[in-house]
Amino acid sequence: MLSSSGGKKRNSLLKSSLYTSEHKPAHMPAPVLILPLTGLPLIKPGDDLPRLIVDSARKVGWGIREKDLLVVGQKAVSKAEGRLVNLGSVHPSKKALVLARKTGRKPEFVQIVLNDSKRVVRADKMALIVTTKHGWTCLNAGVDKSNVKGDQNYALLPTTPDASARKIRNRIRRLTGKDIGVIITDTHSRPFRLGQVEETIGIAGLKPHADYRGQRDLFGYQLKFKNVALADEVAGAAELVMGQGREAIPAAIVRGLKRVQFQDRAKSSDLTGPASEDLFKGTL
């Protein structure tokens, strides 16, 4: 039999977990659904990607609901926008020829990386890391061969990923009448960690962060640094059902997430921030 003192202790712990330091009820977590959009065809240049997404959501039974978060892989967006290049059409510059010898990569490939880059961070046999014109520091400026048909064909990142996200959001609003958030993702490596994760490169309709700074924790301490990259967390969660290989699931819906702050103005560049705030600057 449970003792009365033990019961009082558990009740006290339960009460402390449900209430903040100001004795206001805390938000109870609600289930979050991650819904794969299966059955989408292989995307081709000129395809109406938002229409295909809406049709897929209807066919699989999820539909599009108010305040859904739609996560779309970069490759599908790039294909629909015609952001594909054939190496046979590329004429390498002198800089590309030098970097090709240094990295062991094809000069034509290096050239298309340089075309979308504003700075070369690292160039050797192991990696070609650049800062893209969008401001992302990543491998090969996001130029990718996976799931692109044709030996010489490569996909580039969307020219302006935030604009692409806004177009998808606005088109889906016209098709369904629903106001949603849209996140476009790409696969990135991370400093000091092995393996890749999905990160946000384009965003529309939601604030990319969940800012806890200034709030109190369970014990009344004021949070000073907790500014969660919510959009990146959503991108990573969606990848669990989208996959990276032969799954053929380029989009997913994240439904029921309560921490999202929906807003018309959204910038993926907020996720990079100024170099002065980079805690790992100078450590590599």
N, C-alpha and C positions, 0 to 999 in steps of 0.2 A: 504494500500500500504506500502511496506517495505521502510524504510528510507535509504538514501545512507550511512549514518554513521553506521547504523546497518549492512548493507551489507559489508562495509569495515571491521568491527569488525569480522564478521563471516569468511570473507576471510582470515583475519589475523590468526584466530584460526585454520582454515583449513590448512593454510600453515605451522603453527607451529607443527601441528599433523603429517604432512607428511614429515617433514624434521628434521634431527638431529641438534644438536647444532653446528656441523661443516658445516651445510647447504648442506649436501649430502642427496639425496632421501632415505627415510627409506624403508625397505621392506614392501610392502603391504601384509597383511595376506591373505593366500589362503585357500579355504575350505579344511577340513580334513575329509576323509571318514572312518567310522568304519564298516567293512563288516563282518558279522557273517558267519562262515563256517558251514552251516547246512548239515544234512544228513550223517554225519560221523557215522560209526558204533560204538558200544561199543568196546573200545580198549582192546586187549588181549595181554598177553606176547608173544613177537616175532613178533608182527605186524609191518609192514613197515609204520610207522606213517607218514613220509614225503610223501610217495606215496599216502596214503589216503588223506592227506591234499591237494596235487596237484589235485587229482581226484575230491575232493569236490569243490575246487575253480573253476574248469572247469565246473562242472555240474551246479553250481548255477549262473554261468555267470561272476564271478569276474575275474577269471584267476589269474595268478601270474605275476606281472609286476616288471620291474626294480625299485629298491629302495623302494619296499614295506617293511613294517614292519610286520612280522608274530609274533603274540602273541599266545603262547600255554600254557594252564593250566598244572601245574605240574602233576596232577593226570593222564592225558593222557600219559605223558612222562614216569612216573613211571610204569604204567601198561605195556606199550610197552617194557620197559627194564626189566620187571619181578621183580620190586622192591615191592613185596607183601610178607606178612608174615602171617602165621596162628598162633594164640596164643597157639594152642595145641602143637606146635613144640618148644616152648620157655621154657627154664629152668631158673627161676629167681635166681639171685645172692643174697647174704646177703644184699647188699646195696639196691637192688630192693625191698626186703621184708620190710626193714625198711621204705623206702620212700612210699611203698604201704600203710602201716599202717598210715603213716603221712598224706597222701593225700586222702586216701579212694578209691584208684584206684586198679585195678587188678595188682598183682605182675608181671604177664607176659607182660602186657601193659607197666608198668614202665620199665621193662628190655629192651624192644625194643626202648624206648625213650633213655635210658642210652647208648645203643649200638651206637647211632648216635650223642652223646653229648660229649663235652669236659668239660663242667662246668654246675652245677646246680645253677641257680640264685635264684629261689624261689620254695618251695615245701610245700604246705599246702592244705587244703580242697578246696580252691578257684582256685588255679592254680598250674601247674607244668611248670615252665619257665626255659629253659636251653639255653645255647649257643651251637649251633651245631658244628660239626666238620668242616662245611663250613664257620663258623664265624657268622651265623645269630643267634640273640637272639629272641626266639619265644616260643610259647606254644608247649609243647609236642614234640619238635624237628621236627615239621612238620608231625608227624605220624597222620594219618587221617583215619576215618572210612567212611566218606560220599562218596556215589557213588562207594562203593566197595562191590561187592556181597559176601555174606557169613557172618554169625554172628561173626565168629572168625577171619575174614580176615581184614587186615589193609594195607594201602599203606604207604610206606616210601618215603622220598625225593630221587630224583636221586642221585647216589653216587657222581658224579661231574657234577653239573648242567651246568656249562660253557661248558664242553666237550660235553654234550648232545645237547646244543644249536648249537655248531659248527658242530656236525654230521648232525643235521637237516638242517642247512644252506648249507653245502656242498652237501648233497644228493639232496636238491631241486635245487641247481645250476646245478647238473648233469642232473636232470630230465627236467629242463625248460630252462637252459641257462641264467637264471636271477640271478642277484646279489642282495640279500635282507639282511635285518637285522632280527635277531630272538631273541625274549625275552621269557623266561620261567618264569611263575608267580606262586606265592603262596599267600594265604590269611593270612594276619598278623593283629594282634591287635596293637594299638599304645598307648604310654604313654600319659596320660592326655586327651585322647579322647575316646568316646564310639563308638563302631562299628568297623568293620574290613574293610580293603581295600586290593586290590591286590598290591603286590610289586614284584620286579624283583629278582629272585634267580639265573637265568642263562641268559647269554647274548652272542651274537656273531654278529659281523659285524657292530657294531655302538658304538660310545662313549656314556657312560651312562649318562653323564651330558651335559647340555648347560650352559657354563660358561660365565657369563656376567661381571665378575670382571675385572675392568680396563676400561670398556666401560662407556659412558656417558648417562645419562637419558635425558628426554625432556628438562630439565632446565640446562643441562650442568654439573650436579653433577656426580662425578666419583663413580661408583658402587664398593663397597668393599667386599660384602658378598654374592652377588646374584649368586649362583652356583646351577642351577635348576636340580633336579634329574629327568631328562627327561624320562629315561627308566621306572621309577616308575609311572610317569604321563601317559605314554603310556599304561602301564599295567592296571592302573585304568580305563582309557578310554575304553579299550577293554572289561573289565568286564561288562560294561553297556550293551553289546549285548551277552556276553557269559553266564552271570548269575552264580548262585551258587547251584541251586537245581536240578530240573527235566528238565532243558532246553536242556541238551545233546548237548551243543555247546562248545567243548573244545578248540576251536581255532578261531581266528579272524585276519583279515588283517586291519592294519591301513595304509591308503594310502594318500599321498599328504602332509605329514608333512615336512615342509621345514627346520626346525631348527635342523634336524638330521645331525650329522657328521658321515658319514660312514667310517669305518676303520676295517682292518682285526683283529687287536689286540684289544680285549675288555675283561674286567674283572668285574664280578658282585661285587667282593670284594671292588672295588673302591667306591661303594655305602655305605659301612659301615665306611670306613676311620679309622684312628687311634683313640684310646680312648682319646688322648690328645685334639682332636678337637671336642669331643662330648659336645655340649653346655649344655646338660641336665645331664651330669655326676654328681653324688652326690646329685641330687635333689629328687631321689626316696627313 
